[in-house]
């Protein structure tokens, strides 16, 4: 009997609540730590970024308009679905080189992180909102308000936990996002898209792309319909910070960099990651007579 040919899975993108292949038709091989080919991942292009931004922009009014309590419920639902598929994600992390103990810790912490941010959904505006003293006969309130569409670079380390740790604070605050998954370990990111698709998350709120940072960072940081750019890897800052800042200046994007190396640490979760992607909206209202 002839020797079988390995049929490698090609992981697709997650855009607008669907799983399209990249417009470019290209893919790249994903390797394990022993240089064995694990799967193929889509090598996304500028057109894929544009499609993802359109999906995120279309989803923004509906997601922003939901109650904070409902957004918290949906994040909790993501945690529930991830709990039910825990074994799959542990297996994927092991396949990509993590030890069993580390893989289990990463998945469990990712679930806990979703619940952490779900709890903040209807509280951060109370904590960070203010009533301002003014010299005229007005009430003056300042509250955090969603920035809009956020481009996010997922961390290379902790491909599942790091990904969830940057998505959750963005969407719990009413933003929508376009995420570039870990370049070397993208498999968990696409599997997370399957979880999101069955977790009451409206299509377009989270859009996950795979590909090369060198190709996609220029387009994600210069797109004129993106309102913020969020990244956390120090080596990305060293190589691309100037380009990101210059592109962000084109439409005055909010550029957010948080240097976090260990995503299992409790310090890597905090409400300031939510407010970092918020604008402050101030309302004046006459006191009356």
DRENDRENLUM-814227 format. One record per atom (N, C-alpha, C): y negated, z, x negated; residue in three letters. Coordinates in steps of 0.2 Angstrom, whole numbers, padded with zeros to 4 digits, always signed. Layout:
<recs>
YZXALA/...
</recs>
This chain:
<recs>
+0006+0000-0004UNK/+0000+0000+0000UNK/-0006+0000-0004UNK/-0011-0004-0003UNK/-0017-0005-0007UNK/-0021+0002-0006UNK/-0025+0003-0012UNK/-0029+0009-0012UNK/-0035+0009-0007UNK/-0036+0014-0004UNK/-0041+0014+0001UNK/-0048+0014-0003UNK/-0053+0011+0001UNK/-0060+0011-0002UNK/-0063+0017+0002UNK/-0067+0021-0002UNK/-0070+0027+0001UNK/-0076+0024+0005UNK/-0076+0027+0011UNK/-0081+0025+0016UNK/-0086+0031+0016UNK/-0092+0030+0013UNK/-0097+0035+0012UNK/-0101+0035+0018UNK/-0103+0041+0021UNK/-0108+0041+0026UNK/-0115+0040+0024UNK/-0118+0036+0028UNK/-0125+0035+0027UNK/-0129+0039+0031UNK/-0133+0044+0029UNK/-0137+0048+0032UNK/-0144+0045+0034UNK/-0145+0045+0041UNK/-0151+0041+0043UNK/-0157+0046+0044UNK/-0163+0043+0046UNK/-0169+0047+0047UNK/-0169+0050+0054UNK/-0174+0055+0055UNK/-0175+0058+0061UNK/-0182+0057+0063UNK/-0184+0052+0068UNK/-0191+0050+0069UNK/-0191+0049+0077UNK/-0196+0053+0080UNK/-0197+0052+0087UNK/-0191+0054+0091UNK/-0187+0059+0089UNK/-0182+0061+0093UNK/-0176+0056+0092UNK/-0176+0051+0088UNK/-0170+0047+0087UNK/-0168+0047+0080UNK/-0163+0043+0079UNK/-0160+0043+0072UNK/-0160+0035+0069UNK/-0166+0033+0068UNK/-0166+0026+0065UNK/-0164+0025+0058UNK/-0162+0019+0056UNK/-0161+0018+0049UNK/-0168+0016+0046UNK/-0169+0016+0040UNK/-0175+0015+0037UNK/-0177+0007+0038UNK/-0183+0006+0039UNK/-0186-0001+0040UNK/-0184-0005+0034UNK/-0184-0002+0028UNK/-0183-0006+0022UNK/-0176-0009+0021UNK/-0171-0005+0025UNK/-0164-0007+0024UNK/-0161-0005+0017UNK/-0165-0001+0013UNK/-0163+0002+0007UNK/-0160+0009+0008UNK/-0156+0010+0003UNK/-0153+0017+0003UNK/-0152+0019-0005UNK/-0151+0026-0006UNK/-0149+0028-0013UNK/-0143+0033-0012UNK/-0140+0033-0018UNK/-0134+0037-0018UNK/-0136+0045-0019UNK/-0132+0049-0016UNK/-0133+0056-0017UNK/-0127+0059-0021UNK/-0128+0062-0026UNK/-0123+0065-0031UNK/-0122+0072-0031UNK/-0116+0074-0032UNK/-0115+0082-0033UNK/-0117+0084-0040UNK/-0115+0090-0042UNK/-0117+0092-0049UNK/-0112+0089-0054UNK/-0107+0086-0052UNK/-0102+0083-0056UNK/-0103+0075-0056UNK/-0109+0073-0054UNK/-0110+0066-0053UNK/-0106+0062-0049UNK/-0102+0065-0044UNK/-0098+0061-0040UNK/-0103+0059-0034UNK/-0102+0053-0031UNK/-0106+0051-0026UNK/-0104+0054-0019UNK/-0108+0058-0016UNK/-0107+0061-0010UNK/-0108+0057-0003UNK/-0113+0054-0003UNK/-0116+0050+0003UNK/-0121+0045+0001UNK/-0123+0041+0006UNK/-0129+0037+0005UNK/-0135+0040+0009UNK/-0141+0040+0007UNK/-0147+0042+0011UNK/-0152+0036+0011UNK/-0155+0036+0017UNK/-0160+0031+0018UNK/-0166+0032+0012UNK/-0168+0026+0010UNK/-0174+0026+0005UNK/-0180+0023+0009UNK/-0184+0028+0012UNK/-0189+0026+0017UNK/-0195+0023+0013UNK/-0198+0019+0017UNK/-0204+0015+0015UNK/-0211+0017+0018UNK/-0216+0014+0016UNK/-0222+0015+0019UNK/-0222+0014+0027UNK/-0218+0009+0029UNK/-0218+0008+0036UNK/-0215+0014+0040UNK/-0210+0017+0037UNK/-0206+0022+0040UNK/-0211+0028+0040UNK/-0215+0029+0035UNK/-0221+0034+0036UNK/-0225+0033+0042UNK/-0227+0027+0042UNK/-0232+0025+0048UNK/-0229+0026+0055UNK/-0222+0025+0055UNK/-0219+0026+0062UNK/-0218+0033+0063UNK/-0217+0037+0058UNK/-0216+0044+0059UNK/-0223+0048+0061UNK/-0228+0045+0058UNK/-0235+0048+0060UNK/-0237+0046+0067UNK/-0235+0040+0069UNK/-0236+0038+0076UNK/-0233+0043+0081UNK/-0226+0044+0079UNK/-0222+0048+0083UNK/-0225+0055+0083UNK/-0227+0058+0078UNK/-0230+0065+0077UNK/-0237+0065+0081UNK/-0241+0060+0081UNK/-0247+0060+0084UNK/-0246+0060+0092UNK/-0241+0056+0094UNK/-0240+0055+0101UNK/-0237+0062+0104UNK/-0233+0065+0100UNK/-0230+0072+0102UNK/-0235+0077+0102UNK/-0241+0077+0098UNK/-0245+0082+0097UNK/-0248+0085+0104UNK/-0251+0081+0108UNK/-0254+0084+0114UNK/-0250+0089+0118UNK/-0244+0086+0119UNK/-0239+0090+0123UNK/-0236+0096+0120UNK/-0235+0096+0113UNK/-0233+0102+0109UNK/-0238+0107+0109UNK/-0244+0105+0107UNK/-0250+0109+0107UNK/-0252+0112+0113UNK/-0250+0109+0119UNK/-0252+0111+0125UNK/-0247+0116+0128UNK/-0241+0117+0125UNK/-0236+0122+0128UNK/-0239+0129+0126UNK/-0236+0133+0130UNK/-0238+0140+0129UNK/-0235+0143+0122UNK/-0239+0147+0119UNK/-0236+0150+0113UNK/-0229+0153+0114UNK/-0228+0156+0120UNK/-0222+0160+0121UNK/-0216+0154+0121UNK/-0218+0148+0124UNK/-0213+0143+0125UNK/-0211+0140+0118UNK/-0216+0140+0114UNK/-0214+0137+0107UNK/-0210+0142+0103UNK/-0211+0149+0104UNK/-0207+0154+0101UNK/-0200+0153+0104UNK/-0199+0152+0111UNK/-0192+0151+0113UNK/-0189+0145+0110UNK/-0192+0140+0109UNK/-0189+0134+0106UNK/-0187+0135+0099UNK/-0191+0139+0095UNK/-0189+0141+0088UNK/-0183+0145+0088UNK/-0183+0150+0093UNK/-0177+0154+0094UNK/-0171+0150+0095UNK/-0172+0145+0100UNK/-0166+0140+0101UNK/-0163+0137+0095UNK/-0168+0134+0091UNK/-0166+0131+0085UNK/-0161+0136+0081UNK/-0163+0142+0080UNK/-0159+0147+0077UNK/-0152+0148+0080UNK/-0152+0148+0087UNK/-0146+0149+0090UNK/-0141+0143+0089UNK/-0144+0137+0089UNK/-0140+0131+0087UNK/-0138+0131+0080UNK/-0142+0133+0075UNK/-0140+0133+0068UNK/-0135+0138+0067UNK/-0135+0144+0071UNK/-0130+0149+0071UNK/-0123+0146+0073UNK/-0123+0142+0078UNK/-0117+0139+0080UNK/-0114+0134+0075UNK/-0118+0131+0071UNK/-0116+0126+0066UNK/-0116+0128+0059UNK/-0116+0135+0058UNK/-0116+0138+0052UNK/-0111+0135+0047UNK/-0105+0135+0049UNK/-0100+0133+0044UNK/-0101+0126+0041UNK/-0104+0121+0046UNK/-0106+0114+0043UNK/-0111+0115+0038UNK/-0116+0119+0039UNK/-0121+0119+0034UNK/-0119+0122+0027UNK/-0115+0127+0028UNK/-0112+0131+0022UNK/-0108+0126+0018UNK/-0104+0122+0021UNK/-0100+0117+0018UNK/-0104+0111+0015UNK/-0110+0109+0018UNK/-0114+0104+0015UNK/-0117+0107+0009UNK/-0120+0113+0009UNK/-0123+0116+0003UNK/-0118+0117-0003UNK/-0112+0119-0001UNK/-0106+0119-0006UNK/-0105+0112-0009UNK/-0105+0107-0005UNK/-0104+0100-0007UNK/-0109+0098-0012UNK/-0115+0101-0011UNK/-0121+0099-0015UNK/-0122+0103-0021UNK/-0117+0108-0022UNK/-0117+0112-0029UNK/-0118+0119-0028UNK/-0120+0122-0022UNK/-0121+0129-0021UNK/-0114+0133-0021UNK/-0114+0139-0024UNK/-0108+0143-0023UNK/-0108+0146-0016UNK/-0102+0148-0014UNK/-0100+0150-0007UNK/-0105+0155-0005UNK/-0106+0160-0010UNK/-0110+0166-0008UNK/-0117+0164-0007UNK/-0120+0160-0012UNK/-0127+0157-0011UNK/-0128+0153-0005UNK/-0123+0149-0003UNK/-0123+0145+0003UNK/-0124+0149+0009UNK/-0119+0154+0010UNK/-0120+0158+0015UNK/-0126+0162+0016UNK/-0129+0164+0010UNK/-0135+0168+0010UNK/-0141+0163+0012UNK/-0141+0157+0010UNK/-0146+0152+0012UNK/-0146+0151+0019UNK/-0140+0150+0022UNK/-0140+0148+0029UNK/-0142+0154+0034UNK/-0139+0160+0032UNK/-0141+0166+0036UNK/-0148+0167+0035UNK/-0151+0166+0029UNK/-0159+0168+0029UNK/-0163+0162+0032UNK/-0160+0156+0033UNK/-0164+0151+0036UNK/-0164+0153+0044UNK/-0158+0155+0047UNK/-0158+0157+0054UNK/-0163+0163+0055UNK/-0163+0168+0050UNK/-0167+0174+0051UNK/-0175+0172+0051UNK/-0176+0167+0046UNK/-0183+0164+0046UNK/-0185+0161+0052UNK/-0181+0157+0055UNK/-0183+0154+0062UNK/-0185+0160+0067UNK/-0181+0165+0067UNK/-0182+0171+0072UNK/-0189+0174+0070UNK/-0190+0175+0063UNK/-0196+0178+0061UNK/-0202+0174+0064UNK/-0202+0168+0063UNK/-0208+0164+0065UNK/-0208+0163+0073UNK/-0203+0163+0076UNK/-0202+0163+0083UNK/-0206+0170+0086UNK/-0205+0175+0082UNK/-0208+0181+0084UNK/-0216+0181+0084UNK/-0218+0177+0079UNK/-0226+0177+0078UNK/-0229+0172+0083UNK/-0225+0168+0086UNK/-0228+0162+0090UNK/-0234+0165+0095UNK/-0233+0170+0098UNK/-0238+0172+0103UNK/-0242+0178+0101UNK/-0242+0179+0094UNK/-0245+0185+0091UNK/-0251+0183+0086UNK/-0250+0178+0082UNK/-0254+0176+0077UNK/-0261+0175+0079UNK/-0262+0172+0085UNK/-0269+0171+0088UNK/-0273+0178+0089UNK/-0269+0183+0092UNK/-0271+0190+0093UNK/-0273+0193+0087UNK/-0269+0192+0081UNK/-0270+0196+0075UNK/-0276+0193+0071UNK/-0276+0186+0071UNK/-0281+0182+0067UNK/-0287+0180+0071UNK/-0287+0181+0077UNK/-0293+0179+0081UNK/-0298+0185+0081UNK/-0305+0183+0082UNK/-0310+0188+0082UNK/-0315+0187+0088UNK/-0318+0193+0089UNK/-0324+0193+0093UNK/-0330+0194+0089UNK/-0335+0189+0089UNK/-0340+0190+0084UNK/-0346+0192+0087UNK/-0350+0197+0083UNK/-0356+0199+0086UNK/-0362+0194+0084UNK/-0366+0192+0090UNK/-0371+0187+0089UNK/-0377+0190+0092UNK/-0383+0187+0090UNK/-0390+0189+0091UNK/-0392+0187+0098UNK/-0388+0183+0101UNK/-0391+0180+0108UNK/-0386+0183+0113UNK/-0388+0182+0120UNK/-0384+0185+0125UNK/-0378+0180+0127UNK/-0373+0180+0122UNK/-0367+0176+0122UNK/-0361+0180+0120UNK/-0355+0178+0123UNK/-0349+0180+0120UNK/-0347+0175+0115UNK/-0344+0177+0109UNK/-0343+0173+0104UNK/-0336+0174+0101UNK/-0331+0169+0102UNK/-0324+0171+0100UNK/-0322+0165+0095UNK/-0318+0167+0090UNK/-0315+0163+0085UNK/-0308+0164+0085UNK/-0304+0158+0086UNK/-0297+0159+0087UNK/-0294+0153+0082UNK/-0288+0154+0080UNK/-0284+0149+0076UNK/-0282+0143+0081UNK/-0283+0137+0079UNK/-0281+0131+0083UNK/-0277+0126+0078UNK/-0272+0123+0081UNK/-0268+0118+0077UNK/-0273+0113+0073UNK/-0271+0112+0067UNK/-0274+0106+0063UNK/-0273+0099+0066UNK/-0266+0098+0068UNK/-0264+0092+0070UNK/-0258+0089+0067UNK/-0258+0083+0064UNK/-0252+0081+0061UNK/-0252+0083+0054UNK/-0246+0086+0051UNK/-0245+0088+0045UNK/-0240+0085+0041UNK/-0242+0082+0035UNK/-0237+0079+0030UNK/-0234+0085+0026UNK/-0228+0085+0026UNK/-0224+0091+0022UNK/-0220+0088+0017UNK/-0220+0091+0011UNK/-0215+0089+0006UNK/-0210+0095+0005UNK/-0204+0094+0007UNK/-0199+0100+0007UNK/-0197+0102+0000UNK/-0196+0108-0002UNK/-0194+0110-0008UNK/-0188+0107-0011UNK/-0187+0106-0017UNK/-0181+0103-0020UNK/-0176+0109-0020UNK/-0178+0115-0022UNK/-0173+0121-0022UNK/-0172+0123-0015UNK/-0166+0126-0013UNK/-0165+0128-0007UNK/-0166+0123-0001UNK/-0162+0117-0001UNK/-0163+0112+0003UNK/-0163+0113+0010UNK/-0160+0118+0013UNK/-0160+0120+0020UNK/-0165+0125+0021UNK/-0165+0131+0017UNK/-0169+0137+0018UNK/-0177+0135+0017UNK/-0178+0131+0011UNK/-0184+0129+0010UNK/-0187+0124+0015UNK/-0183+0120+0018UNK/-0185+0115+0023UNK/-0187+0119+0029UNK/-0183+0123+0031UNK/-0185+0127+0037UNK/-0191+0131+0036UNK/-0192+0134+0030UNK/-0197+0138+0029UNK/-0204+0135+0028UNK/-0204+0128+0028UNK/-0211+0125+0028UNK/-0212+0121+0035UNK/-0206+0120+0038UNK/-0207+0117+0045UNK/-0209+0122+0050UNK/-0206+0128+0050UNK/-0207+0133+0055UNK/-0214+0135+0056UNK/-0218+0137+0050UNK/-0225+0139+0051UNK/-0229+0134+0054UNK/-0227+0127+0052UNK/-0231+0122+0055UNK/-0231+0121+0062UNK/-0225+0121+0065UNK/-0224+0119+0072UNK/-0225+0125+0076UNK/-0224+0131+0074UNK/-0225+0137+0078UNK/-0232+0138+0080UNK/-0237+0135+0076UNK/-0244+0135+0077UNK/-0246+0129+0081UNK/-0242+0125+0084UNK/-0244+0119+0088UNK/-0245+0113+0084UNK/-0244+0113+0078UNK/-0244+0106+0074UNK/-0238+0102+0075UNK/-0238+0096+0074UNK/-0232+0091+0073UNK/-0232+0089+0066UNK/-0226+0087+0063UNK/-0226+0086+0056UNK/-0221+0080+0054UNK/-0223+0077+0048UNK/-0219+0072+0045UNK/-0216+0075+0039UNK/-0210+0076+0038UNK/-0207+0079+0032UNK/-0203+0075+0028UNK/-0204+0075+0021UNK/-0200+0072+0016UNK/-0195+0077+0013UNK/-0189+0075+0015UNK/-0183+0080+0013UNK/-0183+0080+0005UNK/-0179+0085+0003UNK/-0177+0086-0004UNK/-0174+0079-0007UNK/-0177+0076-0012UNK/-0175+0070-0015UNK/-0168+0070-0017UNK/-0166+0075-0021UNK/-0159+0076-0024UNK/-0154+0078-0019UNK/-0156+0083-0014UNK/-0151+0086-0010UNK/-0154+0085-0002UNK/-0153+0079+0000UNK/-0156+0078+0007UNK/-0152+0079+0013UNK/-0145+0080+0012UNK/-0140+0080+0017UNK/-0142+0085+0022UNK/-0143+0091+0020UNK/-0144+0096+0025UNK/-0150+0095+0030UNK/-0155+0091+0027UNK/-0161+0089+0031UNK/-0160+0085+0037UNK/-0155+0080+0036UNK/-0154+0075+0041UNK/-0149+0079+0046UNK/-0145+0083+0044UNK/-0141+0087+0048UNK/-0145+0092+0053UNK/-0150+0094+0050UNK/-0155+0098+0053UNK/-0158+0094+0059UNK/-0159+0088+0058UNK/-0162+0084+0063UNK/-0157+0084+0069UNK/-0151+0084+0068UNK/-0146+0084+0074UNK/-0147+0091+0077UNK/-0148+0096+0074UNK/-0149+0103+0077UNK/-0155+0102+0081UNK/-0161+0100+0078UNK/-0167+0099+0082UNK/-0167+0095+0088UNK/-0163+0090+0088UNK/-0162+0085+0093UNK/-0159+0089+0099UNK/-0155+0094+0098UNK/-0151+0098+0104UNK/-0154+0105+0105UNK/-0160+0106+0103UNK/-0163+0112+0103UNK/-0170+0113+0107UNK/-0171+0108+0112UNK/-0177+0108+0116UNK/-0183+0106+0112UNK/-0182+0104+0106UNK/-0188+0102+0102UNK/-0190+0095+0105UNK/-0196+0094+0107UNK/-0198+0087+0110UNK/-0198+0082+0104UNK/-0196+0076+0106UNK/-0196+0070+0100UNK/-0203+0069+0097UNK/-0203+0069+0091UNK/-0209+0068+0087UNK/-0212+0074+0085UNK/-0210+0080+0087UNK/-0213+0086+0084UNK/-0211+0087+0077UNK/-0205+0086+0075UNK/-0203+0086+0068UNK/-0200+0079+0067UNK/-0202+0076+0061UNK/-0199+0069+0059UNK/-0197+0070+0052UNK/-0191+0068+0051UNK/-0188+0069+0044UNK/-0186+0063+0041UNK/-0189+0062+0035UNK/-0188+0056+0031UNK/-0185+0058+0024UNK/-0181+0053+0021UNK/-0178+0054+0015UNK/-0180+0048+0010UNK/-0180+0049+0004UNK/-0183+0044-0001UNK/-0186+0047-0007UNK/-0189+0043-0010UNK/-0192+0045-0017UNK/-0199+0047-0016UNK/-0201+0053-0019UNK/-0207+0056-0019UNK/-0212+0051-0022UNK/-0211+0048-0028UNK/-0215+0043-0031UNK/-0218+0038-0026UNK/-0213+0035-0022UNK/-0215+0030-0017UNK/-0219+0033-0011UNK/-0217+0038-0009UNK/-0219+0041-0002UNK/-0225+0045-0002UNK/-0226+0049-0008UNK/-0232+0054-0008UNK/-0239+0050-0007UNK/-0240+0044-0010UNK/-0246+0041-0009UNK/-0247+0039-0002UNK/-0242+0037+0002UNK/-0243+0035+0008UNK/-0244+0041+0013UNK/-0240+0046+0012UNK/-0241+0052+0016UNK/-0247+0056+0015UNK/-0250+0056+0009UNK/-0256+0059+0007UNK/-0263+0055+0009UNK/-0262+0048+0010UNK/-0268+0044+0011UNK/-0268+0042+0018UNK/-0263+0043+0022UNK/-0263+0041+0029UNK/-0269+0044+0033UNK/-0273+0040+0036UNK/-0279+0042+0039UNK/-0278+0046+0046UNK/-0272+0046+0049UNK/-0271+0049+0055UNK/-0267+0056+0053UNK/-0266+0058+0047UNK/-0263+0064+0045UNK/-0269+0069+0044UNK/-0268+0075+0046UNK/-0274+0080+0046UNK/-0273+0085+0040UNK/-0267+0086+0038UNK/-0265+0091+0033UNK/-0259+0089+0029UNK/-0259+0091+0022UNK/-0254+0090+0018UNK/-0251+0097+0015UNK/-0245+0098+0015UNK/-0242+0105+0014UNK/-0237+0104+0009UNK/-0237+0107+0003UNK/-0232+0107-0002UNK/-0231+0113-0006UNK/-0225+0114-0009UNK/-0224+0121-0012UNK/-0221+0121-0019UNK/-0219+0115-0022UNK/-0216+0114-0028UNK/-0221+0114-0034UNK/-0221+0118-0039UNK/-0225+0118-0044UNK/-0225+0111-0048UNK/-0219+0109-0049UNK/-0218+0103-0053UNK/-0221+0097-0050UNK/-0221+0097-0043UNK/-0225+0092-0039UNK/-0232+0092-0040UNK/-0235+0098-0040UNK/-0242+0100-0041UNK/-0244+0097-0048UNK/-0240+0098-0053UNK/-0242+0096-0060UNK/-0242+0088-0060UNK/-0238+0085-0057UNK/-0238+0078-0057UNK/-0242+0074-0052UNK/-0243+0077-0046UNK/-0246+0073-0041UNK/-0252+0076-0038UNK/-0254+0082-0040UNK/-0260+0086-0037UNK/-0266+0082-0037UNK/-0268+0078-0042UNK/-0274+0074-0043UNK/-0274+0069-0037UNK/-0268+0065-0037UNK/-0268+0060-0032UNK/-0268+0062-0025UNK/-0264+0068-0024UNK/-0265+0071-0017UNK/-0272+0073-0015UNK/-0275+0076-0019UNK/-0282+0079-0018UNK/-0287+0073-0017UNK/-0286+0067-0021UNK/-0290+0062-0020UNK/-0289+0058-0013UNK/-0283+0057-0012UNK/-0281+0054-0006UNK/-0283+0058+0000UNK/-0282+0065+0000UNK/-0284+0069+0005UNK/-0291+0069+0007UNK/-0295+0068+0002UNK/-0303+0067+0002UNK/-0305+0061+0007UNK/-0301+0056+0007UNK/-0302+0050+0011UNK/-0304+0052+0018UNK/-0301+0057+0021UNK/-0302+0059+0028UNK/-0303+0066+0029UNK/-0304+0070+0023UNK/-0305+0077+0023UNK/-0299+0081+0026UNK/-0293+0079+0023UNK/-0287+0082+0025UNK/-0287+0090+0022UNK/-0284+0094+0026UNK/-0283+0101+0023UNK/-0277+0101+0019UNK/-0278+0102+0012UNK/-0272+0102+0007UNK/-0270+0109+0006UNK/-0264+0110+0007UNK/-0261+0117+0007UNK/-0256+0117+0002UNK/-0257+0121-0004UNK/-0251+0122-0009UNK/-0250+0129-0009UNK/-0243+0131-0009UNK/-0241+0138-0009UNK/-0235+0138-0015UNK/-0236+0141-0020UNK/-0232+0141-0026UNK/-0226+0146-0024UNK/-0221+0144-0021UNK/-0215+0148-0020UNK/-0209+0146-0023UNK/-0205+0149-0027UNK/-0199+0147-0030UNK/-0193+0150-0027UNK/-0193+0156-0025UNK/-0187+0160-0022UNK/-0188+0160-0015UNK/-0185+0156-0011UNK/-0186+0156-0003UNK/-0182+0161+0000UNK/-0178+0165-0004UNK/-0174+0170-0001UNK/-0178+0177-0001UNK/-0183+0177-0004UNK/-0187+0183-0005UNK/-0191+0184+0001UNK/-0192+0190+0004UNK/-0196+0191+0010UNK/-0203+0189+0009UNK/-0206+0189+0003UNK/-0213+0187+0002UNK/-0214+0180+0004UNK/-0209+0176+0004UNK/-0209+0169+0006UNK/-0210+0167+0013UNK/-0210+0172+0017UNK/-0211+0172+0025UNK/-0217+0176+0026UNK/-0223+0173+0029UNK/-0228+0177+0031UNK/-0233+0173+0036UNK/-0237+0177+0040UNK/-0241+0173+0045UNK/-0246+0169+0042UNK/-0248+0170+0035UNK/-0253+0166+0032UNK/-0251+0159+0031UNK/-0244+0158+0031UNK/-0242+0151+0031UNK/-0244+0147+0037UNK/-0244+0151+0043UNK/-0246+0148+0049UNK/-0253+0147+0049UNK/-0257+0152+0048UNK/-0265+0151+0048UNK/-0267+0146+0043UNK/-0263+0145+0037UNK/-0265+0140+0032UNK/-0266+0133+0035UNK/-0262+0132+0041UNK/-0262+0125+0044UNK/-0265+0125+0051UNK/-0270+0130+0051UNK/-0274+0131+0057UNK/-0282+0130+0056UNK/-0285+0127+0061UNK/-0293+0127+0060UNK/-0295+0133+0064UNK/-0301+0135+0063UNK/-0304+0140+0067UNK/-0309+0137+0072UNK/-0307+0138+0078UNK/-0311+0136+0084UNK/-0315+0142+0087UNK/-0322+0140+0087UNK/-0327+0146+0090UNK/-0330+0143+0096UNK/-0329+0148+0101UNK/-0332+0147+0108UNK/-0338+0151+0109UNK/-0343+0148+0112UNK/-0349+0152+0114UNK/-0349+0152+0122UNK/-0350+0158+0125UNK/-0350+0158+0132UNK/-0356+0163+0134UNK/-0360+0161+0139UNK/-0366+0165+0141UNK/-0363+0171+0144UNK/-0367+0177+0143UNK/-0365+0183+0146UNK/-0367+0183+0153UNK/-0372+0180+0155UNK/-0374+0180+0162UNK/-0378+0186+0164UNK/-0380+0187+0170UNK/-0384+0193+0172UNK/-0380+0197+0177UNK/
</recs>
